[in-house]
Amino acid sequence: MLVDSHCHLDFPDFNGDRKDVLRRAAMADIGMMLTICTRISVFERIRAIAEEFDHIYCSVGIHPHEADNEPAVDASRIAALTDHPKVIGIGETGLDYYYEHGSREAQKSSFGAHIAASRETGLPLIVHARDADEDMIAILRDEAGKGAFPGVIHCFTAGAELARAALDLGMYISLSGIVTFKNAKDLRETARMIPPDRLLIETDAPFLAPVPHRGKRNEPAFVADTARYLAEFFGETREEFASRTTENFFRLFRKASPDGMLRP
């Protein structure tokens, strides 16, 4: 069984057929999902989805796009919201200079609070990084100097330098359906750098559907297509790839219980 390590089940894209989406995921051998918080102001809605299903967990955090829009929170506030068995990660948080919906200073301040919360709780930091490699590397290295924290760069599309920096700090890297795109040659080359025990996979649903679903609404079932592609890319069977990426998920997200996974 596979794990979709990053999706957004609370998004309105799924309001009309969320139960069907979960049913299709189960049929595609997706045994667990981590639904990600992007706005603390709606965190209770996200947590409620995780509470309803044994095989769904959630995170708590503020996406960099929302850094200017959400009420300012400090590390203690974020950490307090993790005191629930279904909350297993901090984020998503990070830097996004592509759209710059949030000011850079607000993004950096928010990112720092999330890192501090990760360090305080020991829960993994879920990092969004787009067109901000230099600042991302500098912040991660500086913060690691204050004390280690676990984490993952989700939906990785950055350059090899950020990949090396993150891996050197003990972080994981998660690949999405983007890796299946024809024009993702550079990303595939970077993927070869990822140690077998540091790789996760995700959909980032409802965004970024992999080939052969590109252009459609993405959903957790489609992580199976990304897994099939990457298994062939790495010269593994689908079962071998599923086994190791699922093991990696539980090694990073230690608060999650394998007992909650759906079974074939």
Residue frames relative to the residue before (quaternion, step in Angstrom):
aa qw qx qy qz dx dy dz
M 1.0000 0.0000 0.0000 0.0000 0.00 0.00 0.00
L 0.3564 -0.7378 0.5444 0.1799 3.55 -1.09 0.82
V 0.2696 -0.7136 0.6151 0.1993 3.53 -1.36 0.28
D 0.2425 -0.7033 0.6458 0.1721 3.55 -1.01 0.86
S 0.2166 -0.8511 0.4700 0.0885 3.54 -0.12 1.33
H 0.8000 0.1200 -0.0786 0.5827 3.62 1.22 -0.02
C 0.2848 0.7137 -0.6005 0.2212 3.55 -0.55 1.24
H 0.3553 -0.7324 0.5519 0.1810 3.56 -1.32 0.30
L 0.0726 -0.8618 0.5018 0.0156 3.54 0.43 1.24
D 0.6304 0.5445 -0.3418 0.4350 3.59 1.21 -0.34
F 0.4978 0.6823 -0.4314 0.3171 3.59 1.19 -0.32
P 0.6089 -0.6023 0.3736 0.3563 3.61 -1.03 0.73
D 0.4961 0.6622 -0.4220 0.3706 3.60 1.21 -0.37
F 0.7550 0.3771 -0.1941 0.5000 3.59 1.13 -0.63
N 0.3915 0.7631 -0.4590 0.2316 3.59 1.22 0.01
G 0.7225 0.4720 -0.2593 0.4336 3.57 1.01 -0.74
D 0.8314 0.1340 -0.0345 0.5382 3.59 1.12 -0.54
R 0.1520 0.8393 -0.5131 0.0954 3.60 1.10 0.63
K 0.6574 0.5062 -0.3198 0.4575 3.61 0.90 -0.85
D 0.6470 0.5045 -0.3213 0.4729 3.60 1.02 -0.73
V 0.6074 0.5496 -0.3407 0.4614 3.56 1.07 -0.75
L 0.6785 0.4798 -0.2874 0.4764 3.59 0.92 -0.88
R 0.6210 0.5339 -0.3391 0.4629 3.58 1.07 -0.71
R 0.6666 0.4889 -0.3067 0.4717 3.59 0.94 -0.84
A 0.6092 0.5415 -0.3529 0.4595 3.58 1.06 -0.66
A 0.6521 0.5090 -0.3168 0.4641 3.58 0.91 -0.86
M 0.6570 0.5120 -0.3067 0.4606 3.58 0.99 -0.82
A 0.6898 0.4483 -0.2653 0.5028 3.58 1.22 -0.53
D 0.5172 -0.6744 0.3840 0.3609 3.59 1.31 0.30
I 0.3719 0.6637 -0.5440 0.3539 3.55 0.95 0.91
G 0.1973 -0.8583 0.4689 0.0677 3.55 -0.21 1.28
M 0.7989 0.0610 -0.0193 0.5981 3.57 1.23 -0.40
M 0.1127 -0.7805 0.6132 0.0459 3.54 -1.23 0.63
L 0.1948 -0.7316 0.6393 0.1348 3.53 -1.21 0.64
T 0.1441 -0.7972 0.5829 0.0619 3.57 -0.45 1.22
I 0.3151 -0.8269 0.4579 0.0858 3.50 -0.66 1.25
C 0.3793 -0.7125 0.5540 0.2037 3.52 -1.07 0.89
T 0.1151 -0.7897 0.5992 0.0633 3.57 -0.98 0.86
R 0.7712 0.1731 -0.1062 0.6034 3.57 1.30 -0.33
I 0.3934 -0.7279 0.5084 0.2385 3.57 -0.61 1.08
S 0.5808 0.6076 -0.3721 0.3938 3.59 1.12 -0.57
V 0.7553 0.2860 -0.1951 0.5565 3.62 1.21 -0.38
F 0.2449 0.8203 -0.4892 0.1670 3.57 1.25 0.37
E 0.6394 0.5464 -0.3454 0.4164 3.60 0.91 -0.82
R 0.6167 0.5397 -0.3418 0.4600 3.58 1.10 -0.65
I 0.6601 0.5001 -0.2958 0.4762 3.57 1.01 -0.83
R 0.6575 0.5116 -0.3050 0.4615 3.56 0.93 -0.92
A 0.6184 0.5639 -0.3457 0.4244 3.59 1.03 -0.74
I 0.6221 0.5259 -0.3414 0.4690 3.59 1.04 -0.70
A 0.6658 0.4965 -0.2999 0.4693 3.58 0.94 -0.87
E 0.6472 0.5330 -0.3159 0.4441 3.57 1.03 -0.78
E 0.6542 0.5524 -0.3098 0.4134 3.57 1.10 -0.66
F 0.7954 0.2427 -0.0938 0.5474 3.59 1.13 -0.65
D 0.4969 -0.6808 0.4554 0.2868 3.57 -0.85 0.99
H 0.7512 0.4218 -0.2194 0.4578 3.59 1.00 -0.80
I 0.6418 0.4702 -0.3417 0.5002 3.60 1.21 0.36
Y 0.0880 -0.7580 0.6455 0.0327 3.52 -1.01 0.98
C 0.2270 -0.7763 0.5702 0.1436 3.57 -1.29 0.13
S 0.3302 -0.6962 0.5965 0.2245 3.52 -1.40 0.14
V 0.2518 -0.7342 0.5971 0.2026 3.54 -1.34 -0.03
G 0.3915 0.7242 -0.4983 0.2720 3.57 -0.80 0.97
I 0.4139 -0.6833 0.5527 0.2373 3.51 -1.41 0.01
H 0.4083 -0.7102 0.5294 0.2204 3.57 -0.70 1.15
P 0.5832 -0.5998 0.4014 0.3728 3.63 -0.99 0.66
H 0.5831 0.5735 -0.3792 0.4327 3.61 1.11 -0.52
E 0.7343 0.4214 -0.2133 0.4875 3.58 1.16 -0.65
A 0.3697 0.7839 -0.4540 0.2067 3.58 1.28 -0.01
D 0.7108 0.4253 -0.2541 0.4993 3.60 1.08 -0.66
N 0.7028 0.5081 -0.2567 0.4267 3.59 1.18 -0.54
E 0.6819 0.4751 -0.2823 0.4791 3.56 1.10 -0.70
P 0.5801 -0.5513 0.4492 0.3971 3.61 -1.15 0.48
A 0.5324 -0.6363 0.4533 0.3258 3.56 -0.98 0.86
V 0.0444 -0.7857 0.6169 0.0070 3.57 -0.97 0.89
D 0.3047 -0.7317 0.5732 0.2078 3.54 -1.15 0.58
A 0.7437 -0.4228 0.2731 0.4399 3.55 -1.32 0.14
S 0.6504 0.5336 -0.3334 0.4255 3.58 0.95 -0.80
R 0.6350 0.5201 -0.3284 0.4673 3.60 1.05 -0.72
I 0.6518 0.4979 -0.3143 0.4779 3.58 0.93 -0.86
A 0.6641 0.5161 -0.3045 0.4471 3.56 0.87 -0.98
A 0.6337 0.5485 -0.3378 0.4284 3.59 0.96 -0.82
L 0.6752 0.5056 -0.2933 0.4499 3.59 1.02 -0.76
T 0.6070 0.5521 -0.3628 0.4418 3.61 1.23 -0.16
D 0.5279 0.6436 -0.4057 0.3776 3.59 1.27 -0.11
H 0.5326 0.5464 -0.4270 0.4852 3.51 0.65 1.25
P 0.5417 -0.6743 0.3837 0.3234 3.62 -0.82 0.90
K 0.6953 0.4758 -0.2871 0.4558 3.60 1.12 -0.47
V 0.6230 0.5193 -0.3491 0.4693 3.64 1.22 -0.14
I 0.0033 -0.8648 0.4974 -0.0685 3.57 -0.25 1.29
G 0.7946 0.2204 -0.1272 0.5512 3.62 1.23 -0.02
I 0.3821 -0.6971 0.5672 0.2152 3.54 -1.36 0.40
G 0.6791 0.4543 -0.3479 0.4598 3.58 -0.63 1.11
E 0.5102 0.0426 -0.7504 -0.4180 1.45 -2.31 -0.59
T 0.0956 -0.7739 0.6261 -0.0053 3.50 -1.20 0.74
G 0.3463 0.7596 -0.5113 0.2042 3.57 -1.20 0.15
L 0.5536 -0.5852 0.4802 0.3470 3.51 -1.19 -0.70
D 0.0264 0.7751 -0.6305 0.0331 3.55 -1.02 0.87
Y 0.0633 -0.8228 0.5646 -0.0164 3.55 -0.31 1.31
Y 0.4669 0.6763 -0.4483 0.3516 3.59 1.27 0.11
Y 0.7814 0.2567 -0.1324 0.5531 3.56 0.81 -1.02
E 0.1229 -0.8293 0.5268 0.1402 3.58 1.09 -0.77
H 0.1447 0.7885 -0.5737 0.1681 3.55 0.81 1.04
G 0.7345 0.2681 -0.1824 0.5961 3.56 1.22 -0.52
S 0.5425 -0.6158 0.4457 0.3577 3.60 -0.98 0.76
R 0.6068 -0.5882 0.3880 0.3677 3.58 -1.10 0.66
E 0.6604 0.5048 -0.3225 0.4529 3.58 0.93 -0.79
A 0.6441 0.5040 -0.3265 0.4738 3.60 1.00 -0.77
Q 0.6292 0.5334 -0.3294 0.4594 3.59 1.01 -0.79
K 0.6760 0.4967 -0.2948 0.4576 3.58 0.88 -0.95
S 0.6508 0.5161 -0.3159 0.4586 3.57 0.96 -0.85
S 0.6626 0.4976 -0.2940 0.4763 3.56 0.93 -0.91
F 0.6296 0.5417 -0.3223 0.4541 3.56 0.96 -0.89
G 0.6619 0.5171 -0.3055 0.4485 3.57 0.91 -0.89
A 0.6441 0.5157 -0.3214 0.4646 3.58 1.02 -0.79
H 0.6549 0.5066 -0.3108 0.4668 3.57 0.98 -0.79
I 0.6315 0.5225 -0.3371 0.4632 3.59 0.98 -0.79
A 0.6470 0.5167 -0.3152 0.4638 3.57 0.95 -0.86
A 0.6473 0.5096 -0.3160 0.4707 3.59 1.04 -0.78
S 0.6251 0.5262 -0.3306 0.4723 3.57 1.05 -0.74
R 0.6579 0.5044 -0.3036 0.4696 3.56 0.94 -0.88
E 0.6680 0.5175 -0.2915 0.4483 3.59 1.00 -0.87
T 0.7732 0.3714 -0.1819 0.4808 3.57 0.90 -0.95
G 0.3901 -0.7087 0.4872 0.3290 3.56 1.14 -0.65
L 0.5137 0.6397 -0.4211 0.3867 3.57 1.28 0.09
P 0.5802 -0.6302 0.3874 0.3409 3.60 -1.00 0.77
L 0.3916 -0.6820 0.5776 0.2190 3.51 -1.17 0.78
I 0.1906 -0.7723 0.5986 0.0943 3.60 -0.84 1.00
V 0.1235 -0.8657 0.4848 -0.0156 3.52 -0.18 1.38
H 0.1941 -0.7305 0.6487 0.0888 3.52 -1.03 1.01
A 0.0623 0.8031 -0.5865 0.0847 3.59 -0.69 1.08
R 0.1856 0.7775 -0.5835 0.1433 3.57 -0.61 1.14
D 0.8564 -0.0576 -0.0154 0.5128 3.54 -0.79 1.15
A 0.6326 0.4980 -0.3349 0.4895 3.56 1.07 0.75
D 0.1574 0.8571 -0.4842 0.0784 3.57 1.19 0.55
E 0.6779 0.5131 -0.3156 0.4214 3.60 0.78 -0.97
D 0.6976 0.4451 -0.2756 0.4892 3.58 0.85 -0.94
M 0.6216 0.5501 -0.3451 0.4381 3.59 1.00 -0.75
I 0.6584 0.5015 -0.3080 0.4692 3.57 0.90 -0.91
A 0.6634 0.5149 -0.3077 0.4474 3.57 0.89 -0.95
I 0.6856 0.4791 -0.2940 0.4625 3.60 0.87 -0.90
L 0.6575 0.5105 -0.3260 0.4482 3.59 0.86 -0.87
R 0.6777 0.4825 -0.3006 0.4664 3.59 0.91 -0.86
D 0.6484 0.5161 -0.3174 0.4610 3.57 0.96 -0.84
E 0.6917 0.4756 -0.2825 0.4643 3.58 0.88 -0.93
A 0.6168 0.5387 -0.3499 0.4549 3.59 1.05 -0.69
G 0.6123 0.5594 -0.3438 0.4405 3.56 1.14 -0.58
K 0.6549 0.4987 -0.3047 0.4792 3.58 1.22 -0.42
G 0.7336 -0.2943 0.2237 0.5703 3.56 1.27 -0.32
A 0.5196 -0.6762 0.4303 0.2961 3.55 -0.92 0.91
F 0.0039 -0.7584 0.6517 0.0109 3.53 -1.30 0.52
P 0.4327 -0.6893 0.5066 0.2846 3.61 -1.02 0.72
G 0.1535 0.8205 -0.5439 0.0861 3.59 -1.14 0.40
V 0.2266 -0.7401 0.6182 0.1368 3.49 -1.42 0.16
I 0.3048 -0.6758 0.6317 0.2266 3.55 -1.13 0.70
H 0.2074 -0.8190 0.5240 0.1079 3.58 -0.34 1.21
C 0.8420 0.1250 -0.1131 0.5124 3.55 -1.28 0.53
F 0.0421 0.8670 -0.4958 0.0259 3.55 0.90 0.95
T 0.0880 0.7808 -0.6134 0.0797 3.56 -0.88 1.04
A 0.4867 0.6967 -0.4136 0.3266 3.58 1.30 0.00
G 0.6859 -0.5001 0.3536 0.3930 3.53 -1.34 -0.11
A 0.7104 -0.4728 0.3267 0.4064 3.52 -1.36 0.26
E 0.6050 0.5751 -0.3677 0.4100 3.60 1.05 -0.65
L 0.6626 0.4745 -0.3097 0.4897 3.60 0.96 -0.80
A 0.6098 0.5449 -0.3539 0.4538 3.59 1.00 -0.74
R 0.6729 0.4905 -0.3032 0.4633 3.59 0.86 -0.93
A 0.6528 0.5191 -0.3176 0.4512 3.59 0.94 -0.90
A 0.6696 0.4969 -0.3030 0.4614 3.59 0.88 -0.91
L 0.6677 0.4978 -0.3019 0.4639 3.57 0.90 -0.90
D 0.6318 0.5400 -0.3279 0.4490 3.59 1.02 -0.78
L 0.6940 0.4494 -0.2601 0.4987 3.57 1.18 -0.61
G 0.5926 -0.6135 0.3458 0.3910 3.57 1.30 0.17
M 0.4717 0.6913 -0.4384 0.3279 3.58 1.25 0.17
Y 0.4324 -0.6524 0.5585 0.2747 3.51 -1.37 0.27
I 0.2392 -0.7398 0.6069 0.1647 3.56 -1.32 0.29
S 0.1722 -0.7910 0.5834 0.0663 3.55 -0.91 0.99
L 0.2144 -0.7763 0.5853 0.0940 3.54 -0.93 0.98
S 0.2429 -0.7631 0.5881 0.1132 3.53 -1.07 0.86
G 0.7633 -0.3637 0.2775 0.4562 3.55 -1.31 -0.22
I 0.4739 0.6735 -0.4440 0.3532 3.59 1.20 -0.27
V 0.6139 0.5805 -0.3555 0.3997 3.59 1.03 -0.73
T 0.6537 0.5133 -0.3140 0.4590 3.61 1.20 -0.41
F 0.5230 0.6616 -0.4106 0.3467 3.58 1.23 -0.29
K 0.5981 -0.6046 0.3949 0.3476 3.57 -1.03 0.78
N 0.7451 0.4167 -0.2251 0.4696 3.59 0.99 -0.83
A 0.5409 0.6451 -0.3885 0.3747 3.62 1.25 0.26
K 0.1588 0.8325 -0.5174 0.1185 3.58 1.08 0.67
D 0.6691 0.5020 -0.3123 0.4503 3.60 0.85 -0.91
L 0.6373 0.5221 -0.3281 0.4622 3.56 1.02 -0.79
R 0.6503 0.5128 -0.3243 0.4572 3.58 0.96 -0.80
E 0.6287 0.5147 -0.3394 0.4740 3.59 1.05 -0.67
T 0.6426 0.5017 -0.3229 0.4807 3.58 1.00 -0.77
A 0.6049 0.5801 -0.3555 0.4137 3.58 1.04 -0.75
R 0.6050 0.5717 -0.3577 0.4233 3.59 1.11 -0.60
M 0.6129 0.5672 -0.3401 0.4324 3.59 1.23 -0.42
I 0.6065 0.6068 -0.3545 0.3719 3.57 1.14 -0.58
P 0.4211 -0.6960 0.5125 0.2751 3.62 -0.69 1.00
P 0.6272 -0.5806 0.3616 0.3725 3.60 -1.02 0.71
D 0.7340 0.4240 -0.2431 0.4716 3.59 1.05 -0.69
R 0.6817 0.4641 -0.3049 0.4764 3.61 1.24 0.31
L 0.5618 0.6215 -0.3688 0.4026 3.57 1.26 0.23
L 0.0453 -0.7489 0.6605 0.0268 3.53 -1.10 0.89
I 0.2148 -0.7481 0.6028 0.1757 3.57 -1.29 0.23
E 0.0596 -0.7937 0.6044 -0.0341 3.53 -1.23 0.61
T 0.4096 -0.6680 0.5426 0.3027 3.51 -1.37 0.04
D 0.1618 -0.7537 0.5881 0.2446 3.58 0.93 -1.01
A 0.1912 0.8088 -0.5276 0.1757 3.57 1.18 0.61
P 0.5450 -0.1081 -0.8294 -0.0590 1.54 -2.16 1.37
F 0.5472 0.6340 -0.3916 0.3812 3.61 1.22 0.23
L 0.8657 0.2792 -0.1167 0.3988 3.52 -1.47 0.12
A 0.0700 0.8190 -0.5626 0.0880 3.57 0.79 0.98
P 0.4369 -0.7096 0.4866 0.2624 3.60 -0.92 0.87
V 0.5979 -0.4609 0.4819 0.4448 3.52 -1.35 0.09
P 0.6173 -0.1668 -0.7686 -0.0173 1.73 -1.89 1.65
H 0.5400 0.6418 -0.3909 0.3791 3.62 1.20 0.38
R 0.3172 0.7939 -0.4855 0.1828 3.57 1.25 0.06
G 0.7533 0.3350 -0.2858 0.4886 3.53 -0.92 1.00
K 0.6460 0.4805 -0.3126 0.5040 3.56 1.29 -0.23
R 0.6207 -0.4693 0.4377 0.4505 3.55 -1.30 0.06
N 0.3524 -0.7304 0.5436 0.2164 3.57 -0.85 0.93
E 0.0099 0.7823 -0.6227 -0.0076 3.57 -1.21 0.50
P 0.7087 -0.5088 0.2707 0.4070 3.61 -1.12 0.57
A 0.5724 0.6009 -0.3923 0.3969 3.63 1.02 -0.61
F 0.6621 0.5490 -0.3087 0.4061 3.56 1.06 -0.73
V 0.4625 0.6487 -0.4749 0.3738 3.61 1.20 -0.05
A 0.5575 0.6043 -0.3821 0.4219 3.58 1.21 -0.46
D 0.6441 0.5127 -0.3258 0.4648 3.60 1.06 -0.69
T 0.6371 0.5048 -0.3206 0.4862 3.58 1.03 -0.76
A 0.6470 0.5194 -0.3159 0.4602 3.57 0.99 -0.83
R 0.6440 0.5214 -0.3212 0.4585 3.57 0.97 -0.85
Y 0.6524 0.5126 -0.3071 0.4660 3.56 0.99 -0.87
L 0.7155 0.4577 -0.2660 0.4559 3.58 0.80 -0.98
A 0.5842 0.5605 -0.3804 0.4471 3.59 1.05 -0.59
E 0.6670 0.4755 -0.2945 0.4922 3.58 0.94 -0.87
F 0.6292 0.5520 -0.3252 0.4401 3.58 1.01 -0.87
F 0.7554 0.3671 -0.1940 0.5069 3.59 0.96 -0.87
G 0.4921 -0.6928 0.4144 0.3258 3.59 1.25 0.06
E 0.5115 0.6202 -0.4243 0.4168 3.56 1.06 0.80
T 0.5152 -0.5553 0.5139 0.4026 3.51 -1.31 0.11
R 0.6450 -0.5057 0.3947 0.4154 3.54 -1.26 0.35
E 0.6522 0.5264 -0.3142 0.4459 3.59 1.01 -0.84
E 0.6438 0.5140 -0.3212 0.4670 3.60 0.97 -0.82
F 0.6702 0.4948 -0.3025 0.4631 3.56 0.92 -0.90
A 0.6459 0.5140 -0.3244 0.4620 3.59 0.94 -0.84
S 0.6572 0.5309 -0.3154 0.4322 3.56 0.91 -0.91
R 0.7310 0.4341 -0.2716 0.4509 3.57 0.77 -0.93
T 0.6654 0.4807 -0.3344 0.4631 3.62 0.93 -0.68
T 0.6231 0.5165 -0.3430 0.4768 3.58 1.10 -0.59
E 0.6246 0.5173 -0.3317 0.4818 3.59 0.99 -0.76
N 0.6391 0.5297 -0.3235 0.4542 3.58 0.98 -0.84
F 0.6240 0.5490 -0.3383 0.4412 3.57 0.98 -0.85
F 0.7260 0.4302 -0.2585 0.4701 3.59 0.78 -0.97
R 0.5919 0.5456 -0.3763 0.4587 3.60 1.16 -0.41
L 0.6964 0.4379 -0.2709 0.4999 3.59 1.03 -0.76
F 0.7722 0.2846 -0.1475 0.5486 3.58 0.77 -1.05
R 0.0940 -0.8751 0.4738 0.0288 3.54 0.54 1.24
K 0.6042 0.5664 -0.3591 0.4304 3.55 1.19 -0.40
A 0.5916 0.5609 -0.3634 0.4510 3.59 1.20 -0.40
S 0.2825 -0.7697 0.5516 0.1532 3.56 -1.02 0.79
P 0.4528 -0.6818 0.5010 0.2811 3.60 -0.84 0.93
D 0.5482 0.6324 -0.3955 0.3784 3.59 1.18 -0.45
G 0.6557 0.5345 -0.3087 0.4349 3.56 1.18 -0.51
M 0.5022 0.6775 -0.4227 0.3319 3.59 1.23 -0.27
L 0.4845 -0.6022 0.5437 0.3273 3.51 -1.18 0.60
R 0.2908 -0.7540 0.5639 0.1701 3.56 -1.15 0.58
P 0.6198 -0.5586 0.3866 0.3928 3.59 -1.11 0.60
